[in-house]
């Protein structure tokens, strides 16, 4: 009887786990849809403003310069921004991003370049602490709904540091969202901005007219392009995290269902064995009384 009771306890525990993973799967699905809508809406704007900046930077306008488009002759100090999650149970989401971070840190260790670590998410903070790396700035306020004003504060700090010459490069390690079925970890260089925009030029050259002047307009447009691109990184990371968590919880729920079926069969066999044993004892006792 004790063996059958053990199976009952295990079945109860697995069923409770299945309820939790199923609930987490549904929550991740709801959050994923909202995050994907935000990421999709921002994608068109980010792409178009990047194309405009790329066209203008390649047009070689007379007298037009902007510090964010200039490639420094030497990189003495750079910033690595890492976007991870605050919570786990999302499969290989964090490990894939942190793999790029480790590779970048090893690359820097072999040079005289200084690097500043800005880490978003408790998982990334704890991982780097375990690796013996101290984050210069850490953030845990970016969840599945990153706000533009919060990201803009970071963007303004990076812009000021780059323009003043304090840093010469900004890299972002995050999970890039391409579609519902495809997300992949990347390490992208966002500053200088010219390296990013050269990937997305428009197909045909465009002749622009500027009022009041190219410099006045583009002094506003270039920082706006950088802020939009940085915000898109946060949106991609948010939607990718929810997709990874939904997939992980769906797999856990399916595994729990399989385990419940297996434990049910084992419980039935144990119960049948006990019943057979009890019947044998009853028949044996009745025969002894005759």
N, C-alpha and C positions, 0 to 999 in steps of 0.2 A: 504493500500500500504506500510505503514511503516513496518508492520510485515514481509512482503515478502522481503523487502530490508534488514532487519536484518538477515534473513536466508541467503541471498546472501553474506553478509559480513562474516558470520560465515563459509559458504562453502569455500569462497576464502581463509580465514585464515587456515582452516583445510587442504586444498589442498596444500598450501605453506608448512605447517608443514610436510605433507606426502612426498613432494619432498626432504626436508632436511633429514628426517629420512631414506628415501630410499638411498640417496646419502651416508650418513654415514654408512649404512649397507654395501654398495658396497665397500667403502673404508676399512672398518673393515675386509671384506672378503679377499681383496687383501693383506692386511697386515698380516692377520692370516695365509695365505698360506706360505708366506715367513718366518714368525716366526716359524711355525710348521716345516718347512724344516730344519731350524737351530737347533731346539730342538731335532728333530729326529736324525740328524747327530751326535750331541753331546752325545746322550743317550748311544749308543753302546760303545763309548770310555770311558765314565764315568763309566759305569757298569763294563767293563773289568778291568780297572785300580783299581777299588774298590775291585774286586775279588782277584786280585794279592796281593794287600796290606793286605787283610783279610787272605789269605793263608799264607803269610809270617809272619804276626803278630801271627797267631795261631801255626806256626811251631816251635816257641820257639828256634830260632837259637841262638847258643852259642855266647854270647858277643854282640848280636844285641839289641840295644835300640833306641827309638826315642821319643822325648818329646811329639810329637803330638798324640802318641798312649797311653800315660800314663794317667790314671784316677786319678785326684787329690784326696787326702784324704778328703779335705774339700773345699767347694765352698764358697769363701768369696766375690768374685766379678765376675759377668757374663756380657755378652753382648747380647742384643736382637736386631737383625737386622730385620726390618719390610719392606716388599716389597709391595707397593701399587701403584696406578696409579696417574698420574698428572692431568688427566681429569676424569669427571664423565660420566654419561649416559652409564654405563656398568652393570646395574642391581645390584645384591648383591655381586659383586666381592670384593669390598673394605670392606664391612661390615662383610663378612664371615672371612676375614683375621684378621680384627681388633678385632673380637670376641675372637680369640685365644690370641691376645696381651693383652686384658683386663684381661683374666683369668690368664695369666702368671704374670702380674703386681700385681694382687691381691695375688697370691701365694707368691711373693717376699715380699710384704708388711707385711706378717705375720711372716717373718724371719728377721734375722740380715744381710742377704745377700744384697750387693750393686749391682745395675744393671745400665748398660750404654745403652742408647737408641740410636740406629742408624736407621734413618727412610729414606726410599727412596720413593718419590712421594708426591705431594702436598696434596693429600687427607689424607694420614696418618699423615702428619705434622699438618694439620689443626685440625684433630680429636684429636690428643694428646694435642694440645694447648688448645682446648675446654675442655678437661678433666683435665687441670691443670698440664700436664706433659711436661717438657721441653726436647726436643731432644738434646743429646750431639753432634750428627753429623746428618746433614740433606742433602739429595741429590735430585736433580730434573733433573739430566742429563741422567738418565736411561729411555729410551723410549722403543719402540717396537723392537729396534735393539741394545741391550746392547753389548758393545765391550769388548773383553777379557782383553785388557790392562787396561781398567777402573776398571773392577772387580778385576784384579790382584793387583792393588794398595790397595784395601780393604783387599784382602786375605793376602798380605804381612804384613799389619798392625796387623791383627788378629794373624798371626803366631808369629810375634815378641812379641806381648803382652802375648800370651799363653806360649811361651818358657821361657820368662823372669819371669813368675809367676804373671804378673800384672792382668791377668784374668784366670779363671779356667774353663770357660764354654762359648760356643757360641751357641745361638739358632737363628733360622731363621724362621720367620712367613711369609708364602707366599702361593700362589695358585699352587698346584702341578698338572701338566699336565700328564694325563694317556692316554687319547684318545680324539678324537673329541667330543665324547658324555659324557666324564667324566673328570671333574676337581674338585678338592676339596681342601679346605684350610687345611694347616697342620702347626704344630710347630715342627721343626726338630732340633735335637742337632747335630751340625757339629764338634764341638770340645768338648772333645777329640775325635779324629778321629776313635778310636777303637770302640766307640759306634755306629757310623754310619756303618762301614765296616762289623761289625758282622752280619748285616742283609743280606749281599750279598756274602756269601762264595761260592766257586765253589763246584760242586757236588762231585768231586773226588779229593783226595790229589795229589798235583803236586810236583815233585822233581825238584828243581831249581839248576842250576850251576851258580856261580857268578864269574865274571871277571871284574875288578881286585879283589873286595872284596864285601861282602854283605853290609857292612856299607856304603861304598862309593856310591853304587848303590841306596840303599834305602834312603839315605839322600836326594837324588834327587827325588825319586819316591813318597815318602810319602807326601811332600809338593805339588807335582804335582797332587796327588789324591785329596787333599783338594781343591786346586784351581779349578780343573775340576768340583768337586761337587758343589762348590759355584757358579760357572758360570752357571751350569745346573739349579740352583734355579732361577737365573735371566732369563734364557731362558724360563723356565716353566711359570714364572710369566708373561712374555711378551706375549706368545701365549695364555695363559688363559684369559688375559685381552681382547685381540682382539676377542676371541670366545664369551666372555660375552657381549661385546659391539655389536657384530653382532646379537646375540640372542635378546638383548634388543631392538635394532633398528628394527629388523624384526617384533617383537611384536608391537612396536609403529606404524610401517607402516600398519600392519594389522588392528590395532585399528582405525587408521585414515581412512582406507578404509571403515570400518563398519560405522563410524560416518558420512562419506560423503554420504553413501547410506541412512542413517536415516535422515540426514538434507535435502537431495534431496526430499524424500517423504514428509517431513513436509513442505518444500517450495511449492511443487506441490499442497498440500491440501490448504495451505494459498492462493495460487494464484487462485485456483479453487473457493474458497470461495469469493475472491474479484471479480472475473469475474461474479459469480452468483449474487452477490450483485449489481454490476454495471448493469447487464442485467435487474434485477428487477426494478432498478430505472428508466432505459430507458423505459421499458414497462409501468411502473406506470405513467411516465410523458406523454407518448403517449396517454394513456387512459384518462388522465386528459384533454388533448387538444381536444378530440373528443366531 
